[in-house]
Amino acid sequence: MPPTAPDQPDFFTVEEAAHVLRIGRTAAYELARVWRKTGGREGLPVVAFGRLLRVPRAALDKAPKLLPAPSGASRFESWSGHRWSLDVTG
């Protein structure tokens, strides 16, 4: 079952996305920063609307594919020492 329902908005704030993903606000913003820094290769997908960042619902629907990245692929390390990326290609 996808983490979002069809009646949800097409875009979420980073804080709302963090709630859906059950991660902290700071971790969500760090993953969004990684997404922007790596050109979308890893992290939490975001779209910028001026100074506002929004997370597409489609990215949250694919959130169960949150998998460890290959060793050394990301500078973001979670508190448990794992590297994470969000695979939105499949």
N, C-alpha and C positions, 0 to 999 in steps of 0.2 A: 504494500500500500504506500503511495507517495506521501511524503510528509505534509504536503499542502493539499487542500481541497479545491475542486474546480471553481468554487465561488470566491476564492481568495483573489486579492489584487494581482496584477501582472508584475508589480515591483514591490519589494519590501525595503524598509530601512535596514541598515546594517544591524541595528539593535533587534528589530523584529526577526531578521534572519538568524541571529544568534539564538534567540528564544526557540525558534523552530528546530534548529540544529542541536539545541541543548548544550551550547558552549557559551563561554563568557563573552561579554561585550568587547573587552580588550582583545581577546583571542580572535574574534570576528574582524575587528578593525585591522589587526596585524595580518590576518589572512587576506583581507582586501588590499592591504598595502603590498603584499607579496604578489598578488594578481596583477596589480598595476606595474610593479617593478619588473616582473618577468614577462610582460607583454601577454599575459593570459595563459602561460604555460602551466602555472600552478597557483594555488591559493583559492580564495573565495571570489567567484566572478562578480564584478560590480560594473555598473554603468554610471558615468558621471553626467549629471544634469546641472551644468554650472559648477557650483561648489558642493552640490549634494551628491552623495553616493547612494545608489539603489542596487539591490540584489534581484536579478530576474527570477521569477517564480520557477522557470524551467531549470535553473541551476539548483534550486532547492529540491525540485522533484528528482534530481539526479544525486542528491546528497548521500544516499546509501553507498555510493561508489567512493566515499571518502576513504582513501587507501594510503598506506605509507608510500612515500616517493622513493625512487632509487637513491641509494646512499650518495650523499653529497649534492643532491639535486636542488635542495632548498636551504636557505639560510634560516628559515623559520623552524624553531624547535619548540615543541610543546613542553609543558612542565614535566612530562614524563620522559623527555628526551627523544621522542619519536619525531620524525619529519613527516609532514602531511601535505597532501595536495588534493585538490578536488578535480576528478576526471569528469569533464562535461562533454567528452567527445562521443561517448557511446550511449 
